[in-house]
């Protein structure tokens, strides 16, 4: 199953896309732990767009799911960010910023970040199923 969504950049888009992912994983009988990991990672990626992609009205989510793996891309046309700064690893307990990317890396595989100032960002991540 492959789905490409153009979503409004608003908080209500996050649970909507999470429900779609959950339905696809359920149809394919993906194990609950893998499904939970992907839901959290997808939530964090979309929440980052809602919080940080100032000046854009929409963002795109691409879900590619089969019985062996799931690949997800979240793309926006916002101001971008410094991918090198996002590679720092686990955020300190006193900081909220950076936890989303840390969780995405911890819960998924093949994580790629791309960003071009004033031209947007892309985060790609995957999960293989047992």
Contact map, one row per residue, 1 for C-alpha under 8 A:
1110000000000000000000010000000000000000000000000000000000000011110000000000000000000000000000000000000000000000000000000000000000
1111000000000000000000000000000000000000000000000000000000000111100000000000000000000000000000000000000000000000000000000000000000
1111100000000000000000000000000000000000000000000000000000000111000000000000000000000000000000000000000000000000000000000000000000
0111110000000000000000000000000000000000000000000000000000011110000000000000000000000000000000000000000000000000000000000000000000
0011111000000000000000000000000000000000000000000000000000011100000000000000000000000000000000000000000000000000000000000000000000
0001111100000000000000000000000000000000000000000000000001111000000000000000000000000000000000000000000000000000000000000000000000
0000111110001000000000000000000000000000000000000000000001111000000000000000000000000000000000000000000000000000000000000000000000
0000011111001000000000000000000000000000000000000000000011100000000000000000000000000000000000000000000000000000000000000000000000
0000001111101000000000000000000000000000000000001100000111100000000000000000000000000000000000000000000000000000000000000000000000
0000000111111100000000000000000000000000000000000100000000000000000000000000000000000000000000000000000000000000000000000000000000
0000000011111110000000000000000000000000000000100100000000000000000000000000000000000000000000000000000000000000000000000000000000
0000000001111111000000000000000000000000000000000000000000000000000000000000000000000000000000000000000000000000000000000000000000
0000001111111111100000000000000000000000000000000000000000000000000000000000000000000000000000000000000000000000000000000000000000
0000000001111111110000000000000000000000001001100000000000000000000000000000000000000000000000000000000000000000000000000000000000
0000000000111111111000000000000000000000001000000000000000000000000000000000000000000000000000000000000000000000000000000000000000
0000000000011111111100000000000000000000000000000000000000000000000000000000000000000000000000000000000000000000000000000000000000
0000000000001111111110000000000000000000000000000000000000000000000000000000000000000000000000000000000000000000000000000000000000
0000000000000111111111000000000000000010011000000000000000000000000000000000000000000000000000000000000000000000000000000000000000
0000000000000011111111100000000000000000000000000000000000000000000000000000000000000000000000000000000000000000000000000000000000
0000000000000001111111110000000000000000000000000000000000000000000000000000000000000000000000000000000000000000000000000000000000
0000000000000000111111111000000000000010000000000000000000000010000000000000000000000000000000000000000000000000000000000000000000
0000000000000000011111111100000000100010000000000000000000000000000000000000000000000000000000000000000000000000000000000000000000
0000000000000000001111111110000000000000000000000000000000000000000000000000000000000000000000000000000000000000000000000000000000
1000000000000000000111111111000000000000000000000000000000000000100000000000000000000000000000000000000000000000000000000000000000
0000000000000000000011111111110000100000000000000000000000000000100000000000000000000000000000000000000000000000000000000000000000
0000000000000000000001111111110000000000000000000000000000000000000000000000000000000000000000000000000000000000000000000000000000
0000000000000000000000111111110000000000000000000000000000000000000000000000000000000000000000000000000000000000000000000000000000
0000000000000000000000011111110000000000000000000000000000000000011000000000000000000000000000000000000000000000000000000000000000
0000000000000000000000001111111000000000000000000000000000000000001000000000000000000000000000000000000000000000000000000000000000
0000000000000000000000001111111101100000000000000000000000000000001000000000000000000000000000000000000000000000000000000000000010
0000000000000000000000000000111111100000000000000000000000000000000000000000000000000000000000000000000000000000000000000000000011
0000000000000000000000000000011111110000000000000000000000000000000000000000000000000000000000000000000000000000000000000000000000
0000000000000000000000000000001111111000000000000000000000000000000000000000000000000000000000000000000000000000000000000000000000
0000000000000000000000000000011111111100000000000000000000000000000000000000000000000000000000000000000000000000000000000000001010
0000000000000000000001001000011111111110000000000000000000000000000000000000000000000000000000000000000000000000000000000000000000
0000000000000000000000000000000111111111000000000000000000000000000000000000000000000000000000000000000000000000000000000000000000
0000000000000000000000000000000011111111100000000000000000000000000000000000000000000000000000000000000000110000000000000000000000
0000000000000000000000000000000001111111110000000000000000000000000000000000000000000000000000000000000000110000000000000000001000
0000000000000000010011000000000000111111111000000000000000000000000000000000000000000000000000000000000000000000000000000000000000
0000000000000000000000000000000000011111111100000000000000000000000000000000000000000000000000000000001100000000000000000000000000
0000000000000000000000000000000000001111111110000000000000000000000000000000000000000000000000000001001100110000000000000000000000
0000000000000000010000000000000000000111111111000000000000000000000000010000000000000000000000000000000100000000000000000000000000
0000000000000110010000000000000000000011111111100000000000000000000000000000000000000000000000000000000000000000000000000000000000
0000000000000000000000000000000000000001111111110000000000000000000000000000000000000000000000000001101100000000000000000000000000
0000000000000000000000000000000000000000111111111000000000000000000000000100000000000000000000000001100100000000000000000010000000
0000000000000100000000000000000000000000011111111100000000000000000000000100000000000000000000000000000000000000000000000000000000
0000000000100100000000000000000000000000001111111110000000000000000000000000000000000000000000000000000000000000000000000000000000
0000000000000000000000000000000000000000000111111111100000000000000000000000000000000000000000000001000000000000000000000000000000
0000000010000000000000000000000000000000000011111111100000100000000000000001000000000000000000000000000000000000000000000000000000
0000000011100000000000000000000000000000000001111111100000000000000000000000000000000000000000000000000000000000000000000000000000
0000000000000000000000000000000000000000000000111111110000000000000000000000000000000000000000000000000000000000000000000000000000
0000000000000000000000000000000000000000000000011111110000000000000000000000010000000000000000000000000000000000000000000000000000
0000000000000000000000000000000000000000000000011111111100000000000000000001111100000000000000000000000000000000000000010000000000
0000000000000000000000000000000000000000000000000011111100000000000000000000011000000000000000000000000000000000000000000000000000
0000000000000000000000000000000000000000000000000000111110000000000000000000011000000000000000000000000000000000000000000000000000
0000000010000000000000000000000000000000000000000000111111100000000000000001110000000000000000000000000000000000000000000000000000
0000000110000000000000000000000000000000000000000000001111100000000000000000000000000000000000000000000000000000000000000000000000
0000011110000000000000000000000000000000000000000000000111110000000000000001000000000000000000000000000000000000000000000000000000
0000011110000000000000000000000000000000000000001000000111111000000000000111100000000000000000000000000000000000000000000000000000
0001111000000000000000000000000000000000000000000000000001111100000000001111000000000000000000000000000000000000000000000000000000
0001111000000000000000000000000000000000000000000000000000111110000000011110000000000000000000000000000000000000000000000000000000
0111100000000000000000000000000000000000000000000000000000011111000000011100000000000000000000000000000000000000000000000000000000
1111000000000000000010000000000000000000000000000000000000001111100001111000000000000000000000000000000000000000000000000000000000
1110000000000000000000000000000000000000000000000000000000000111110001110000000000000000000000000000000000000000000000000000000000
1100000000000000000000011000000000000000000000000000000000000011111111100000000000000000000000000000000000000000000000000000000000
1000000000000000000000000001000000000000000000000000000000000001111111000000000000000000000000000000000000000000000000000000000000
0000000000000000000000000001110000000000000000000000000000000000111110000000000000000000000000000000000000000000000000000000000010
0000000000000000000000000000000000000000000000000000000000000000111111000000000000000000000000000000000000000000000000000000000111
0000000000000000000000000000000000000000000000000000000000000000111111100000000000000000000000000000000000000000000000000000011110
0000000000000000000000000000000000000000000000000000000000000011110111110000000000000000000000000000000000000000000000000000011100
0000000000000000000000000000000000000000000000000000000000000011100011111000000000000000000000000000000000000000000000000001111000
0000000000000000000000000000000000000000010000000000000000001111000001111100000000000000000000000000000000000000000000000001110000
0000000000000000000000000000000000000000000000000000000000011110000000111110000000000000000000000000000000000000000000000111100000
0000000000000000000000000000000000000000000011000000000000111100000000011111000000000000000000000000000000000000000000000111000000
0000000000000000000000000000000000000000000000000000000000111000000000001111100000000000000000000000000000000000000000011110000000
0000000000000000000000000000000000000000000000001000100101110000000000000111110000000000000000000000000000000000000000011100000000
0000000000000000000000000000000000000000000000000000100100100000000000000011111100000000000000000000000000000000000001111000000000
0000000000000000000000000000000000000000000000000001111100000000000000000001111100000000000000000000000000000000000001111000000000
0000000000000000000000000000000000000000000000000000111000000000000000000000111110000000000000000000000000000000000111111000000000
0000000000000000000000000000000000000000000000000000100000000000000000000000111111000000000000000000000000000000001111111000000000
0000000000000000000000000000000000000000000000000000000000000000000000000000001111100000000000000000000000000000001110001000000000
0000000000000000000000000000000000000000000000000000000000000000000000000000000111111100000000000000000000000000001000000000000000
0000000000000000000000000000000000000000000000000000000000000000000000000000000011111110000000000000000000000000111000000000000000
0000000000000000000000000000000000000000000000000000000000000000000000000000000001111111000000000000000000000000000000000000000000
0000000000000000000000000000000000000000000000000000000000000000000000000000000001111111000000000000000000000000000000000000000000
0000000000000000000000000000000000000000000000000000000000000000000000000000000001111111100000000100100000000000000000000000000000
0000000000000000000000000000000000000000000000000000000000000000000000000000000000111111100000000000000000000000000000000000000000
0000000000000000000000000000000000000000000000000000000000000000000000000000000000011111111000000000000000000000000000000000000000
0000000000000000000000000000000000000000000000000000000000000000000000000000000000000111111000000000010000000000000000000000000000
0000000000000000000000000000000000000000000000000000000000000000000000000000000000000001111100000110010000000000000000000000000000
0000000000000000000000000000000000000000000000000000000000000000000000000000000000000001111110111110010000000000000000000000000000
0000000000000000000000000000000000000000000000000000000000000000000000000000000000000000011111100000000000000000000000000000000000
0000000000000000000000000000000000000000000000000000000000000000000000000000000000000000001111110000000000000000000000000000000000
0000000000000000000000000000000000000000000000000000000000000000000000000000000000000000000111110000000000000000000000000000000000
0000000000000000000000000000000000000000000000000000000000000000000000000000000000000000001111111100000000000000000000000000000000
0000000000000000000000000000000000000000000000000000000000000000000000000000000000000000001011111110000000000000000000000000000000
0000000000000000000000000000000000000000000000000000000000000000000000000000000000000000001000111111000000000000000000000000000000
0000000000000000000000000000000000000000000000000000000000000000000000000000000000000100011000111111110000000000000000000000000000
0000000000000000000000000000000000000000000000000000000000000000000000000000000000000000011000011111111000000000000000000000000000
0000000000000000000000000000000000000000100110010000000000000000000000000000000000000000000000001111111100000000000000000000000000
0000000000000000000000000000000000000000000110000000000000000000000000000000000000000100000000000111111110000000000000000000000000
0000000000000000000000000000000000000000000000000000000000000000000000000000000000000000111000000111111111000000000000000000000000
0000000000000000000000000000000000000001100100000000000000000000000000000000000000000000000000000011111111100000000000000000000000
0000000000000000000000000000000000000001110110000000000000000000000000000000000000000000000000000001111111110010000000000000100000
0000000000000000000000000000000000000000000000000000000000000000000000000000000000000000000000000000111111111010000000000000000000
0000000000000000000000000000000000000000000000000000000000000000000000000000000000000000000000000000011111110000000000000000000000
0000000000000000000000000000000000001100100000000000000000000000000000000000000000000000000000000000001111111000000000000000000000
0000000000000000000000000000000000001100100000000000000000000000000000000000000000000000000000000000000111111110000000000000111000
0000000000000000000000000000000000000000000000000000000000000000000000000000000000000000000000000000000010111110000000000000111100
0000000000000000000000000000000000000000000000000000000000000000000000000000000000000000000000000000000000011111000000000001110000
0000000000000000000000000000000000000000000000000000000000000000000000000000000000000000000000000000000110011111100000000011110000
0000000000000000000000000000000000000000000000000000000000000000000000000000000000000000000000000000000000000111110000000111100000
0000000000000000000000000000000000000000000000000000000000000000000000000000000000100000000000000000000000000011111000001111000000
0000000000000000000000000000000000000000000000000000000000000000000000000000000000100000000000000000000000000001111100001110000000
0000000000000000000000000000000000000000000000000000000000000000000000000000000111100000000000000000000000000000111110111100000000
0000000000000000000000000000000000000000000000000000000000000000000000000000001110000000000000000000000000000000011111111000000000
0000000000000000000000000000000000000000000000000000000000000000000000000000001110000000000000000000000000000000001111110000000000
0000000000000000000000000000000000000000000000000000000000000000000000000000111100000000000000000000000000000000000111110000000000
0000000000000000000000000000000000000000000000000000000000000000000000000000111100000000000000000000000000000000001111111000000000
0000000000000000000000000000000000000000000000000000100000000000000000000011111100000000000000000000000000000000001111111100000000
0000000000000000000000000000000000000000000000000000000000000000000000000011111110000000000000000000000000000000111100111110000000
0000000000000000000000000000000000000000000000000000000000000000000000001111000000000000000000000000000000000001111000011111000000
0000000000000000000000000000000000000000000010000000000000000000000000001110000000000000000000000000000000000011110000001111100000
0000000000000000000000000000000000000000000000000000000000000000000000111100000000000000000000000000000000000111100000000111110000
0000000000000000000000000000000000000000000000000000000000000000000000111000000000000000000000000000000100011111000000000011111000
0000000000000000000000000000000000000000000000000000000000000000000011110000000000000000000000000000000000011110000000000001111100
0000000000000000000000000000000001000100000000000000000000000000000011100000000000000000000000000000000000011000000000000000111110
0000000000000000000000000000000000000000000000000000000000000000000111000000000000000000000000000000000000001000000000000000011111
0000000000000000000000000000011001000000000000000000000000000000001110000000000000000000000000000000000000000000000000000000001111
0000000000000000000000000000001000000000000000000000000000000000000100000000000000000000000000000000000000000000000000000000000111
